[in-house]
Amino acid sequence: MNRKFDLSRLLRITVLLGLFLNMSGMAVANNFFAAYNVAQQGVTVRTLNLQQVGVIPTTHPVNGVAAGPNNDLYMVNQNHIYNYSVTGQLIKDMNFPDAGVNYTDISVRGNRVYASYNGSQKGFTVRDLALNQLAFYQTGFSINGIAAGINNDLYLASGNKIYRYGTNGVLLKVMTFPDAGIIYNDVAVICGRLLATYSGSQKGFTIRDLVTLDQYSFVQTPFDIGGIVGGSNNDVYISGANKLYNYTLAGQQIQSFTWPQANLVYGDLTR
């Protein structure tokens, strides 16, 4: 009996090791990451075919998640910014001293980490990959989503507005949608375009110019979107409740996945 148990345990360890090696080797190119909350907390690692290849359970909810450049992830919740390896090891927990600050989203580009916050303060922080703060900028409005651009700029979603800021805190452009009932929730930059999800009086995502923020097209969905990230072939991945979807940029659904727990809620996505 002991010999069988040891063999079974060895096989499980071997499978997990193979899984983690696979995750490390394909973290950005072939996988995407989806945060989940409520019934369970953490991040799922999935192929572009929506197959789960790993999970990173956490002891905290995950408001936002961003892939780092070193096979790692950055997550935010309340006044914490976390850095995890893709194998689930906690590398660093940055606990901001003001407990009233609530980090809402996070984005990584190059060697910089950008995190939005509301609560006792409203704005975004600029940090190095070790989470040391280099600068911060107060905006005066709550930010739902943040995405780093390709020209030392940032995109912020707030209410029925999308903002483009320089990483030096200078406001470059603001787009106010005429329907005040729309709420922009998440933003992502792919293929030279800005994607922004919205809820409220309408539901879906918009595709916009990176500089002018002018709209090229939009896709309506019958559900609120928790997060959005670009795919690899003019497509996107979006989350809604306990489901993950893959859509073309023209609005055609390619595939979907439903988690069996109805009270598990997928949120932010990253690649």
Protein Blocks (a to p, Z undefined) as FASTA:
>chain_A
ZZmmmmmmmmmmmmmmmmmmmmmmmmmmmgccdddehjbgcdddddfkopafbdcddfbd
cfbdcddfkopacddehjbccdddfkopafbdcddfblkbccfbdcdehjbccdddehjb
gcdddddfkopafbdcdehiacfbdcddfeopacddehjbdcdddfkopafbdcddfblk
bccfbdcdeehiacdddehjbgcdddddfklopafbdcddfbdcfbdcddfeopacddeh
jbccdddfkopafbdcddfblkbccfdddZZ
